[in-house]
């Protein structure tokens, strides 16, 4: 798409460039370019303009927020949602820290609160519950040059995640036992208030099927999970589709799980020879541990299952799976754990603005207690897993701003 202006009759777009060039130069010029072209771009995705990649769903406000090692993060606000457009090198003009905000510049629409995307993704409601919104995993080739700036080294991708989100779901721990050095490196890549949700080992959930798991749990906790320290968040146990509810088995498994980091350390000390010389057996403080269970059989809707989860303070995951597996909306703990795998096509489809607004209302209600039968506020952790086509981070940012903008 090209928009050539006649030199004899400058367009409003080019006049806008001249008016603002002396103030902040190319950085804001790019914002104005997009701002004036927005009516033409509405509903179009993937347009390139002057080297800037746009992802548009229809929206009108634009902002430049923050800097990270000499780069400014250029964001396109789509409705209430923030979508990363690109990183642009700052060339002076006094921009050196987070909080650069050009939302007051003339644009077709000046609505919205202009929240920092990371602050929006970590909302505390008036009722006291905290909402953290992030993505499931971060190493995806499809995200490079789109969500991740072109040329960003892979070793800095988690750092990029940490600059925009307050949480991420760590998936590698599901497939194999990770190493302490990896956990320590991940923890060092993100801010102090960042939280990792850790996916429990599939050896426990899919191979042992929750039976005789003491040794496997000892190895899991000795592998380095505790090296995350204060950044360790909820631990997710995803069950296979064929795993049906068994009251005795579920109760035994929940009883075996350590409830504090001190208990987890004691269990980790019982690791076997597979972790010899590579176990992490330290904690910086004794903290409570939280768990979430994601079953994929409707048999877990049994009242006995719900009662066991409630008695053990374990969250029954609210999962959107495009209808492939059952969705449970029963709150069984002081934590609500939400996994959004895709509404129309599992792992592939993005969420529409209407769908995101529905989720935002649910999340806000769970967090402030207005959407809970007992009226109690809860912490809500939300992870987008519709990563196959790169939708997850963009949907997460859009939902974050929707939740933050809702009245308390």
C-alpha positions in Angstrom: 0.0 0.0 0.0 1.5 3.3 -1.1 0.3 6.9 -0.5 2.2 9.3 -2.8 1.6 12.9 -2.2 1.8 15.5 -5.0 4.6 18.0 -4.4 2.3 20.8 -5.6 -0.4 20.0 -3.0 1.0 18.7 0.3 -1.4 16.3 2.1 -2.4 16.8 5.7 -0.1 13.9 6.5 3.0 15.7 5.2 2.0 19.0 6.8 1.8 17.1 10.1 5.3 16.0 9.6 6.6 19.5 9.2 4.7 20.8 12.3 6.2 18.2 14.6 9.6 17.4 13.1 11.3 20.2 15.1 9.9 18.9 18.4 10.8 15.2 18.5 11.9 14.2 15.1 11.4 10.8 13.5 10.1 9.0 16.5 6.9 10.9 16.8 6.7 11.4 13.1 6.2 7.6 12.8 3.4 7.9 15.3 1.7 10.6 13.3 2.1 8.7 10.1 0.2 5.8 11.6 -2.2 8.0 13.3 -3.3 9.8 10.1 -3.3 6.6 8.1 -5.4 4.7 10.6 -8.7 5.2 8.9 -7.2 3.5 5.8 -5.7 0.7 7.8 -8.6 -0.3 9.9 -9.2 -4.0 9.8 -5.9 -4.7 7.9 -3.1 -6.7 9.4 0.5 -7.0 8.5 1.0 -3.8 6.5 4.5 -2.4 6.3 5.0 1.4 6.3 8.5 2.9 6.4 10.0 -0.2 7.9 7.4 -0.3 10.7 5.2 -3.4 10.9 1.6 -2.6 11.8 -0.9 -5.0 13.3 -4.3 -3.4 13.1 -7.7 -4.4 14.2 -9.3 -1.0 14.1 -8.3 1.6 16.6 -7.1 5.1 16.8 -4.6 6.0 19.5 -0.9 5.6 19.3 1.8 5.9 22.0 5.5 5.6 22.4 6.4 4.0 25.7 9.7 3.4 27.4 13.2 2.6 26.5 15.3 -0.4 26.9 19.1 -0.2 26.2 18.7 2.7 23.8 15.5 1.6 22.1 12.0 3.0 22.3 9.1 0.7 22.2 6.5 1.8 19.7 3.0 0.6 20.5 -0.2 0.8 18.5 -3.2 1.0 20.7 -6.0 -0.9 19.1 -9.3 -0.1 20.8 -8.3 -0.6 24.4 -5.5 -3.1 23.5 -1.9 -2.4 23.1 -0.1 -4.1 20.2 3.6 -4.0 19.7 4.6 -2.5 16.4 8.4 -2.3 16.5 11.4 -1.0 18.3 13.0 2.2 17.1 16.4 3.5 18.0 16.2 6.7 20.0 18.2 9.5 18.5 18.4 12.0 21.2 15.4 14.2 22.0 15.8 13.5 25.7 14.0 10.2 25.8 15.9 7.9 28.3 13.5 6.2 30.6 10.1 4.4 30.8 7.1 6.6 30.6 7.6 8.4 27.3 4.0 9.1 26.3 2.8 10.9 23.2 -0.9 10.1 23.6 -1.6 13.8 23.9 -0.6 14.4 20.2 -3.4 15.0 17.8 -5.0 11.7 16.7 -8.4 10.8 15.5 -9.4 9.6 18.9 -7.9 10.6 22.3 -9.8 8.1 24.5 -8.2 5.6 26.9 -6.0 5.7 29.9 -2.6 5.3 28.4 -1.3 2.7 30.8 2.1 1.2 30.5 1.6 -2.3 29.0 3.3 -4.1 31.8 1.4 -2.2 34.4 -1.8 -3.0 32.6 -0.9 -6.7 32.6 -0.4 -6.6 36.4 -3.6 -5.1 37.6 -4.7 -4.9 41.2 -8.5 -4.5 41.5 -10.2 -2.4 44.1 -11.3 -5.6 45.8 -7.8 -6.7 46.4 -7.2 -9.5 43.9 -4.2 -9.2 41.6 -4.4 -10.0 37.9 -1.3 -11.1 36.0 -1.6 -11.7 32.3 1.1 -13.3 30.1 1.9 -15.9 27.6 2.7 -19.6 27.6 6.3 -20.0 26.7 8.5 -17.5 24.8 10.7 -19.4 22.3 8.7 -19.3 19.1 10.2 -18.7 15.6 6.9 -17.2 14.4 7.2 -14.3 16.9 10.6 -13.2 15.6 10.3 -10.0 13.6 6.7 -9.6 14.7 6.4 -9.6 18.5 10.1 -9.8 18.9 11.9 -6.9 17.2 13.9 -7.8 14.1 17.5 -8.7 15.1 16.7 -9.3 18.8 19.1 -12.1 19.9 17.2 -15.2 21.1 19.0 -15.0 24.5 17.2 -11.7 25.1 13.7 -12.9 24.2 12.8 -13.6 27.8 14.1 -10.1 28.8 11.7 -8.7 26.2 8.8 -10.7 27.7 9.7 -9.3 31.1 9.7 -5.7 29.9 6.1 -6.1 28.7 4.5 -8.8 30.9 4.5 -9.6 34.6 4.4 -13.3 34.2 5.1 -16.2 31.8 4.3 -19.9 31.8 7.5 -21.9 31.8 6.9 -25.0 29.5 10.2 -26.6 29.2 9.8 -28.1 32.7 6.9 -30.2 31.3 9.0 -32.0 28.7 12.2 -32.6 30.7 14.0 -31.8 34.0 15.7 -28.5 33.5 19.0 -27.5 35.1 19.5 -25.1 38.0 21.7 -22.8 35.8 18.7 -22.4 33.4 16.3 -21.4 36.2 18.9 -19.0 37.6 19.4 -17.4 34.2 15.7 -17.1 33.6 15.2 -15.4 37.0 18.0 -13.0 36.3 16.5 -12.0 32.9 13.3 -10.5 34.4 12.3 -7.8 36.9 12.1 -8.6 40.6 8.3 -8.6 40.6 8.0 -11.0 37.7 6.4 -14.4 38.3 7.0 -17.7 36.5 4.2 -20.2 36.4 6.0 -23.6 36.1 4.4 -26.5 34.2 4.9 -29.7 36.2 6.7 -32.7 34.7 4.8 -34.8 32.2 6.6 -37.8 33.7 4.4 -37.2 36.8 1.2 -36.4 35.0 1.3 -38.4 31.7 3.6 -41.4 32.4 3.0 -42.1 36.0 -0.6 -40.8 35.8 -0.3 -39.4 39.3 0.6 -42.8 40.8 3.6 -43.4 43.0 5.0 -39.9 42.3 7.1 -39.2 45.4 10.5 -39.9 43.7 9.5 -38.1 40.5 8.3 -35.0 42.5 11.6 -35.1 44.5 13.5 -34.9 41.2 11.3 -32.2 39.8 11.8 -29.9 42.8 15.5 -30.7 42.9 16.0 -29.8 39.3 16.2 -26.1 40.0 12.6 -25.0 40.3 13.4 -23.5 43.8 16.2 -21.5 42.2 13.5 -19.1 41.0 13.2 -17.9 44.5 10.5 -15.1 44.9 9.8 -15.3 41.2 8.3 -18.8 41.6 4.6 -18.7 41.0 1.9 -21.4 40.7 2.8 -24.8 39.5 0.5 -26.3 36.8 -0.3 -30.0 36.4 -1.9 -30.7 33.1 -3.5 -34.1 32.8 -3.9 -36.3 29.7 -7.3 -36.5 28.0 -7.8 -40.1 29.0 -7.1 -39.4 32.7 -10.5 -39.7 34.4 -11.3 -38.6 37.9 -10.4 -41.1 40.6 -11.1 -39.8 44.1 -8.5 -41.9 45.9 -5.8 -41.2 43.3 -6.4 -37.4 43.2 -6.5 -37.2 47.0 -3.2 -39.1 47.3 -1.5 -36.9 44.7 -2.7 -33.7 46.3 -1.6 -34.9 49.7 1.9 -35.6 48.3 2.5 -32.1 46.9 4.6 -29.9 49.2 2.7 -26.8 50.3 5.7 -24.5 51.1 9.2 -24.1 49.6 10.6 -25.5 52.8 8.6 -28.7 52.3 9.6 -28.8 48.7 13.3 -28.5 49.7 12.9 -31.4 52.1 11.3 -33.5 49.4 14.0 -32.4 46.9 16.7 -33.7 49.2 15.4 -37.2 48.4 16.3 -36.9 44.7 17.9 -40.0 43.1 21.2 -40.5 41.3 19.9 -38.9 38.1 20.3 -35.5 39.7 23.6 -36.3 41.4 25.9 -33.2 41.2 23.2 -31.1 39.5 20.5 -30.7 42.2 19.5 -27.3 43.6 19.0 -27.7 47.3 18.6 -24.1 48.5 15.8 -21.7 49.3 16.1 -18.0 50.2 12.9 -18.0 52.3 10.0 -20.3 53.2 7.0 -19.3 51.0 3.7 -21.0 50.3 3.3 -22.9 47.0 0.2 -22.8 44.9 -1.0 -25.4 42.4 -3.4 -25.6 39.5 -4.8 -28.7 37.9 -5.8 -28.8 34.2 -7.8 -32.0 33.6 -9.1 -32.7 30.1 -11.9 -35.1 31.1 -15.4 -33.9 32.0 -15.4 -36.5 34.8 -13.5 -33.9 36.9 -16.8 -31.9 37.2 -17.8 -34.5 39.8 -18.7 -32.8 43.1 -16.2 -35.0 44.9 -13.4 -33.8 42.6 -14.3 -30.1 43.2 -14.4 -30.8 47.0 -11.0 -32.4 47.0 -9.5 -29.4 45.1 -11.1 -27.0 47.4 -9.9 -28.8 50.5 -6.3 -28.8 49.1 -6.5 -25.2 47.9 -5.8 -26.2 44.3 -7.1 -24.2 41.4 -9.2 -26.0 38.7 -7.9 -24.4 35.5 -10.3 -22.4 33.4 -9.3 -23.5 29.9 -10.6 -22.2 26.6 -9.8 -25.0 24.1 -12.0 -24.3 21.1 -14.4 -26.9 22.4 -11.9 -29.8 22.2 -11.8 -30.3 26.0 -14.3 -29.3 28.7 -14.2 -25.9 30.3 -14.5 -25.7 34.0 -15.6 -22.4 35.6 -15.7 -23.5 39.2 -13.5 -21.6 41.6 -11.7 -24.0 43.9 -8.9 -21.9 45.5 -7.8 -18.4 46.2 -6.1 -18.5 42.8 -7.9 -18.6 39.4 -5.6 -20.0 36.7 -6.8 -19.3 33.1 -5.3 -20.8 29.9 -6.5 -19.5 26.6 -5.6 -21.9 23.9 -7.8 -20.4 21.2 -11.6 -19.9 20.9 -12.1 -21.0 17.3 -9.1 -23.0 16.3 -6.9 -24.7 19.0 -3.5 -22.9 19.3 -4.0 -21.1 16.0 -6.9 -18.6 16.2 -6.6 -15.1 17.7 -9.2 -13.6 20.0 -11.7 -11.0 18.7 -12.3 -7.8 20.6 -15.7 -9.1 21.7 -14.2 -12.3 23.0 -11.5 -10.4 24.8 -14.0 -8.2 26.4 -16.0 -11.2 27.7 -12.8 -12.6 29.3 -11.9 -9.2 30.7 -15.3 -9.0 32.5 -14.9 -12.5 33.9 -11.4 -11.9 35.1 -12.3 -8.6 36.7 -15.2 -10.3 38.5 -13.0 -13.1 39.8 -10.4 -10.6 41.0 -12.7 -8.3 42.8 -15.0 -11.0 44.1 -18.1 -9.7 42.2 -18.0 -12.8 40.0 -17.4 -15.3 42.7 -20.3 -17.1 44.5 -18.6 -16.4 47.9 -17.8 -12.8 47.0 -14.1 -13.3 47.8 -11.5 -11.6 45.7 -8.9 -13.9 44.1 -5.6 -13.6 42.3 -6.0 -14.4 38.6 -3.2 -15.7 36.4 -4.0 -15.7 32.6 -1.8 -17.3 29.9 -2.4 -17.2 26.2 -1.3 -20.4 24.5 -2.6 -19.5 21.0 1.0 -19.2 19.8 1.1 -21.1 16.5 0.4 -18.0 14.4 1.8 -15.4 16.8 -1.5 -14.2 18.3 -0.7 -14.9 21.9 1.4 -11.9 22.9 -0.8 -9.4 21.0 -3.9 -10.9 22.5 -2.3 -10.8 26.0 -1.5 -7.1 25.7 -5.0 -6.3 24.4 -6.6 -8.2 27.3 -4.3 -6.6 29.8 -5.4 -3.1 28.8 -9.1 -4.1 28.8 -8.9 -5.5 32.3 -7.0 -2.4 33.5 -9.4 0.0 32.0 -12.5 -1.6 33.5 -14.0 0.4 36.4 -13.3 -0.9 39.8 
